């Protein structure tokens, strides 16, 4: 394939600018490129690639040259955020994600997402803008009550998890008063509605789950803690969310495979365990047994209550009430 050298008179300023932008897009697409690969993609010589790399560096893009086997050019992190060049799929995915983020749980993120979306919409080609608006116009979001958290708290905890340093914060106790807690944070887990932190509670010498929206005055200390074996954060938080906060913890055998049951039971509502012969065990918590029985009755599967026994009595009360409602009995005082 014939390649134009960079100093050819037939190469205009506009063509050079377009080529440099294409080079930037290639560098953003993957981690590393050799000079030969970039030259083949751009249809120019290796010398031209080196000159275009220097042009990007002059504009403030930190393009690193890595020598040795597997080396090449890499786009590194700079002191400021450079413009991003997105292809069609990336632009659509970014715009849709920003729209979803505008209704999120992080304080201030909604406004920031809308500002970013407005900037993207301004420079997006009309054909892509029409596709994005078609997605937005055809989609509604079912949003329940969410607990908004402060973005600064999120960053503080994320850095503490990364750096392995202890965190202190005030957290409400069972007596409704706030107490200072010192923890060794491991991972944050979000259910979509709430954010949780799984951490080792130093004072209680045990693993605990904390809701981020209940934390106050969180600060990262300089005390580094050694890595310790810990449970799977997602599974640990799910067990805490579905069981620990409630007065009753029900275990019910359901005649349905786990994958089918998980389609109708969100992870923040109940935990699905594999049983045998096409059955699953559903673990779900609640403060009211009558409420639990009513919600379990909505599952269109054969069920068997394992525990607590009081749930069977609640199911019996529900059955009698439904029978009265259906006109199957004339007992006005059935309870």
N, C-alpha and C positions, 0 to 999 in steps of 0.2 A: 504494500500500500504506500502511495506517495505521501510524504509528509512535508508541509511547508515549514521552512525555518522561520524563527521569530523575526529575523531582520529582513524578510522578503517584503518588497514594497507593496505586494498585492494584499498583504495582511493589514487591514485597517485598524484604527483605534477601537472601533465598535467591535470588530471581530476579536481583538485582544481582550477587551473587557468581557465579552461573552465567554471566551475560553477560560479566563481566570475564574469567573463565577462557576463554570462547569468543574474546574479543578477543585474549588472549595466544596462543591456539592459531593464530589467523589471522596474527598478526605473526610467528610462528615458521614459518609455511608458506611465505612468500615474502619477498623483500627489502623491498618497499615497497608501501604501500597509501595511497590518498587517503582523506580523511575521508568523502567521498561513498560510496566503495566499501565501507568498513567499516560505515557506517550502513545501507547496503542489505543487507549480509550479516547484520547483527545485528537489523535491523528497528527501529531507533531513529533519533533525530534526530542531526544533526551535533553539536549541543551536548552531547548525551549521550555521544557518542564522545569528545569532548574531556575530559569529566569522568572517564570510565573510564580514559583514558590517564593522567590525573593520579593516579588511584588506583593504577595499576601503578607509576608513578614513586615514589609514597609507599612502596610495598612493596619498592622497590629495583631495579625493572626499568628499565634505561636506554632509554626510548623517545624517539627523536629525531624532531623535526619538521623536515622538509626543505622549504624554500620554493622557488618557481619552477616552471618547466615540468617535469613529470615528478616533482615532489616529492610529499611525503606523510609518513606515519609509518613509521619504521624501528625495529626492535629492535636496539640496539647491544650491544656487549660491555661487561660490568660488571666489578666487582671480585670477584664471586663467581659461581659457577655456579647459575643459577636452575633451578627445577623445569621439566622439559620435558613438554609435553603431546603425546602421540602418538595418531594415529588407529589403527584396527585393523591395517592393513597395516604401518604403521611399528612398532607394538609387536611384532608377530610377527617381522618382519625383524630387529629389534634383539635379541630374545630368542634367535633361532636363531644370529645372528652372535656373541653373547656365549658361547653354548655352544661354538661352533667356536673362539673365541679362548681358551677355557679350556685348550686343548691346544696353544697356540702356542709360538713360539720366543723370546719376550721374557721375561726373568727378572722374576718378580713379576706379570706380566700375567695369568697363569692364576688366581691368587688374587683379583686385582682384578676380573677378569671374572666369577668365581663370586659375589663379593660384590654386584656390580651386578645379576647375574641374580637373586639372591635378593631384592633390593629390588624389582626389576621384577615378579617372580612374586608378591610379597606384595600389590601394589596392582593387579595385572592382573585384569580381570573374569573370572569363572569360565569363560565361554564361550571367551575367548581363551586362558586357561590350558590348557584342554582341547586346543585345537588345537596349541599349542606343544608340549605333552607328547606329543601324537600324532606330531608330527614327530620329536621326540627319541627316542621309543620305537621308531620305525620306521627309524632311521638309525644306522649304524655308521660310524666313521671309520677308514680304513686309514692309520695313521701309522707312518712309518719312523723311523730314527734322525734326530734333529734336533739342530742346534747352537744352544744357548741363548745369547742375548746379553743384556747389561745394558741396562736401559731408559735409564739415564743416558747411556750411550755413544750410543744411538740419538738422543737429544735433542741431544747435543753435536754430532754430525755433521750432523743436520738443520739446526740453526741455522747451522753453518758453511757449508753449501751455500747456504742462504738469504742469508746476509750476505756471502758471498764472502770469507771469511777462511781463512788457512792453518791446518792442523791438524798437530800433532806426536804421534807414538805409537811404541811399540816393536812390532816385527813380526819373526817368525822368518825367517831367511834360509836359503839353500840349505845352509849349513854347520851348520844346526840351532841356531845362536846367534841371539839377538835383536839387532836393530839399530834405531836411531832413524830414523824416516822423517818427512820433512816433505812434505806434499802440499797441493795446491789442490783441494778436493773439489767435484765437480760434481753427482753424483746417487747415491742408494742404490737398489739393485735387489734384490728378493727373489725366490727361486725357490719359496718356500713352506717349504723345509727350511733354507735358509741365506740370510744377508744379505751383500751385497757392496757395496763402495764403488768407484765409478769416479772416479779423480782423476788430476791431473797430478803426477807424481813430480818434485819440484824437483831432487833430486840427480841423477837419471837423465835428466832432460829428456825425458820420454816419458809417455804415458798408461799407467796401470797399474790393475789390479783387486785389491782387498784384501778378504779375508774378515773380517767384523766380529768373529767369535768368536775370531780369532787376535790381535786388537789388544790391547795392554796400555798403560795409563797415557796414554790419549788426552786431549789438551788443545787447546782452540782458542786460537790466538794473536790478537794485535791487528793482525797484518799483513794488510792487504787486498790482494787480487790483481785485476788487470784481467781482464775477460771475454775469453776466447779461443775461437776456433772449436774445437769438439770433436766426436768421433764420436757417433753415436746411443748413449746409455748402455745401453739394453736389448740392442741388437745387439752392442755391444762386450763386455758382460759375458757374453752367451751364447757368443760365440766363445772367450772366455777360459775359461769353465767347461767347454765341451765339448772343447777342444783343448789348451790350454796346459799343464794339470797332468799330462798323460799322456805316456808314452814313445812310443806310436804314435798317429798320426792317420790314420784311414782315410777314403777317399772312395770311395763305392759308388754306381753308377747303379742306380736302382730303378724298375721298370716300374709306376709309380703316380703319379697327380697329387700335387702338393705338399700340397694340403689334406687328401687322404686319408691321406697318410703322417704328417702332423702329428697326426692323431687317435690314432696308436699310438706315436709317438715324442715324449716330453715335451721341452720346450725345454732343460731342464737336462741331458738325456741326449745329444741330438744336434741338429745344425743341418740343416734341410731347405732345399735350394736348388732353384729351378725350372730344369729342363733344356729339353726340347723333346719334342713329339709324345707327351705323356702320360707322360714320364719325369721323374724327380727325381734330384737328387744328395744323398745323405745323408753328412754329415760327422760322424764319431763317434770319440772317443778311448778309449784303454785301455792298460793296462800289459802285457797279455798277449794275443797274437794268437789263441791258441786260444779264449780267453774271448770275444774279439770275433767270431770266426767262429761260435761257438755262438749268440750273441745275434742276429747278423744272420740266421742260418738260421731263426730263429723268425718272421721276417717272411714273410708268405704272398704274396710277389711275386717275379717274375723279377728277378735282380740280376746286375750285372757289376762286378767289382772294378777300380777305376781305380788306386788306390795304397793301401798299398805292395804291391809284388809278393809279399812274404813272406806277406801275408794269403791269397793264392791257395794257397800251400803249406799254411797252417794249415787252410783249408777242405778241401783234399784229405785231410789227416790226419783231420779230423772225419768226412768222408764214409766213409773206410775203417772207422773205429770204429763208425759207425752201421750199416754193412753187416754187420759181425761181429755186432753186437747184434741185428740183424734176422734173422740166420741165413743171409745170402746168401753167406757165404764161410766156410770152415772154417780160415782162417789164424789160429791161436791167438796168434801173435806180431805180428799186423798193427798197425802203429803209424802 
